[in-house]
Amino acid sequence: MKFGISIFSTATGMPPHLAAQKAEQLGFESFFVSEHSHIPVSTDFPIGDEVPLIYKSMYDPFVAMAAAASVTSTIKLGTAICILPQHNPINCAKSLATIDQISGGRVVFGIGAGWNPPEMEHHGVRFSDRFSVTQESVEVMKAFWSEEEAAFHGKHFDIQPSWMWPKPVQSPYPELSLAGAGPNILNRAVKIAGGWMPVFAMQWHDSMVGKQTPLETLGEDQQTLRRLEAEMGKPKTIISAMGLPPTPQYIDYLLEHDVERMILTAPNDETAACEDTIDQYAQAISAYL
């Protein structure tokens, strides 16, 4: 199993290029940044009474990834997650292909459909359309990444035959993972992305439905993924697990269930805490490297 670090990259915390550089030096396989373009004041925050400052002040994820690419050479660089319906897919394809080129093929694209209705609607996307927009956006991006003349005709996007270079270094395109929970997420992960990026709950409560995934259902979820892969003729779905601490109990459980990557989130309200946490995570996983 591989191990990654994820942060909310902000101007008040550890800069993303320095956090990525440190993660690479300590042997982590991957480094991820998250995204919120803005937070409307009317937001109903699902996991607290008020929205924390770090949610309101994230760097642009693609700029943060490019900065990290400039000071690293081996660590994979990704989003965990990019809220894809809030992006124009042509611009998004161009940005990620550019980063994949300048990084030498190190992009991992974690995507989500979003949870905040007013934030989504400020981007001109109806909240009820977010999953269909996500699916079409991925299809548009794959076409631009892999075809000499890309075209797409769908409900949300109508694109006449077009050229776009550069193509990603990774062929036909970077690793894709869909984040999310709920009854349809596994089907969507196999169909749209080829990767699943769940946030596992250590202790389950019904209020977590649709937000996180029960850890005890991982075995059943893997069986469902294998069935869906066979039905759709898709390759094995890569699982990148989030939400768990790097204790032997959880690492061994993920290893037993053939999870490919464990992503550890480092708090990044300020630099020292983030740096110390990355050090602690490195020590915790040292026996597994």
N, C-alpha and C positions, 0 to 999 in steps of 0.2 A: 504494500500500500504506500501511496505517496502522501506527503503532507504539504499543506499550503497555509499561508497567512492571509487574512483578510482584514482590511481596515476601512473605516470611514475617513477618507482623506479630506482634511480641512486646513485652513490657514492657521488655526490655533493649535493643531496637534503636530505630530511628527510628519514632516513632509514625505509624500509618497515615494519620491525617488530615494530618500535615505532609508525609509522603512524597507523598500524592496532590496536595496543594496545590502542591508543588514541581514535580511532573510536569506538572500543568496549566499552570503558568507557563512551562515550557520547551517547550510545544507538543505533548506526547504526547496521543494520542487516547484512551487508556484506562489504567486503573489496577486491578490485580488483587491479591487477597489469597488465601492458601492456607488449609488447614484440617487439623488433627488435634485431636479433642476431648480425647484423652489417649493415652498410649503405654504399654501393658502392659509390665511388666518382662520378660515372656517373649517379647517381639517379636524375630523373626529379621529384622534389618535387611538389605535386599537390596543396598545399595550401600556398605557399610562394616562395620567390625568392631563398632561400637557406635552407638547412636542419638544424633545431636547434640542438644544442649540445645534448639535452636530448634524441633525437632520436638515436643519435650515441653511447650512453653510458648507455643503460639500463642494469640492472641486469638480470640474467637468471630468468625467472618468477617462475620456480619451486623451485629454491633455495630461492627466496624471499618469496614464500608462506610457505615453510617449516620453515623459520625463524619466520614468523608471527605466525605460528601454535604453536611455542614453548613458546610464551609469551601471548597467548590468550586462551580462553576456550569456548566461545559461538559464536563469530562472524564467519559468513561464509567467506571462502577464495577462491578467484577465479581469473581467467584471463579475461581481457577485453582489448585486446583479445590475445590469443595464435595463431600464424600464423601456423596452423596445417600442411600444406603441406611441411613445412621446417623441420618437425620432423619425425623420424622413428616411426611408430605407436606402435610398440612393446615397445620401450623404453619409449614412451610417456605414454602408458597404465601403465607401471610399476611405473613411477614417480608419476602419479596421484593417483594410488591405494595406494602407500606408504604414500603420504601426507594425503589421506583420512583416512588411518589407524591411523597415529600419531596425527591427529587433532580430531579424534573421529567422523568422518563422516561429515566434514564441507566444502567439495570441491564443487565449482560451476565452470564448465568448459565452458568458453566463447571462441568461435573459429571463425577464419576468414580465408579466402582463400588468403589474401595478395593483395597488390596493386603495389608492386615494382618489375618490371621484372628482373633487374640484381640481386637483392637480392635473388629472388626465384631461378634463374638459377645457382647461386653459390652453392645452395643446391642440385643441380642435378635434378631440376624439371622444365620442360618447363612451361612457364607462361600460355600457352593455356591449359595445363593439370591441373591447380591448383584446379578447382572445382571437377573434377573427382577423383583426388588424395585425396582431402578433404573428399569426400563421402566414398571412400574405406577405408581411415584411420579410420574414425568413426566406420565403420563396423568391422574392425579388432579389434579396442579397445573394442567395446562392446562384441565381442566374447571372448576376453581374460578376461574381467571383469566378465562375467556371465556364462561361460561354463567351465566344468571341463577339457575337452579336446577341445581346440580351433583350428579351421582350417579356412582357407580362400583361395579362388581361384578367382582372379580378373585380371583386365588389368594391374594393377601396382604392386600388391602384390600376391605372391603365397606361402602360409604358410601351411605346413603339420601339422597334429594333434600334439598339443603341450600343455604342462602344464605351468601355471604361477600362482604363489601366491606371495604376498597376494592379495585377492580380495578386492575391496573397502568395507568399512563399509556400505555405502549406497547400497541398493539392488534394482534393479540389477546393477545399476551404478549411478554415480553422475549426478546432473542436468546438462544438456547440452543446450547451446544457440548458435545460429549462428548469427554473425554480418554481416551486409552488406546492400546494397540498390540495387535497380534496378528491372526489370520486373520479374525475376525468384527467387528473394530472399525468398518470402513467401512460395513458393512451396518447396524450399530447406530447409527452416527452419522447416517446418512440417515434411518433409520426412526424413531429416538427423538427426535433433537435438531434436525437441520438444520444443524448445525455440527460441525466436527471440530477438536480441540485436541491435535495430536500433539507429543510431545517428540522432536525429531530428534537422532540421533546423528551427530556429525561423523566419528567413526571407528567402524566397526561391528565388533562381536565377538558371537559366538553367545550369550554370557551375557546379552546385552541383549534377547533374544527375549521378547516379551510385556511388556517394560518401556518400550522406546523404539522408534523407527521409523527404518529406514535412510534417509538423505537421498537416496541415489541412486534410490530407488523412488518418489519423489514424482510423477514424470510418469506412471508406471504407476498409482499410487494415484489420481491425478486422473481418469484414463480410467475406472477402476473406479467412482469416485463418479458420473461422468456417466452411466454405464450404469445404476447402481442408481437414480439420480434418475429416469431415464426409465421404468424398470420399475415404480417405485412411484408415479409421478406427483408427485414432490416438486420443490420449487424448488432452485436451485443451493445446494450445501453450502458454507458459509463456512469457510475454513481459517484458523485462528489458530496460527501456528507458534511453538513454544517450543524452548529448548535451544541456540540458535545465538547467537554473538556478532555485533554489528552491524558486521561488516566488509563492504566492497564485494563481496567474493567471495560471501558468503552472501546479502546483501540482493539483489544482482542475480539470483542463482539463484532466490530466492523470487519476485521480480518476473517473471522469465521464465516461471514456472509459475503465474502469476495467483493467488498467495496474497494473501488480503485483509488479514491482520494479522500482524505480527511482535511477539511478546511477549518482552521482555528482563527477565531475572531479576536483581535487585540484591541482593547479600548483605546481610543485616540482623542480623548478630551485634551490631553497635553502630552508633550513629547516624552518626558521621563517615564510615565506610566506605560506608554506604548512600548518603548524600548525595553523596559524591564520585563514586560509580559512576553515579548518575543524571545528574550533570553530564557525565561522560565519554560516556555513551550519547547524551545530547542533542547533543553536539558531533559524535559519529560519524554521526548520522543527519541532520544539518543540511542536507546537500546533497540529501536526498531529500524534504524537507518543502516 
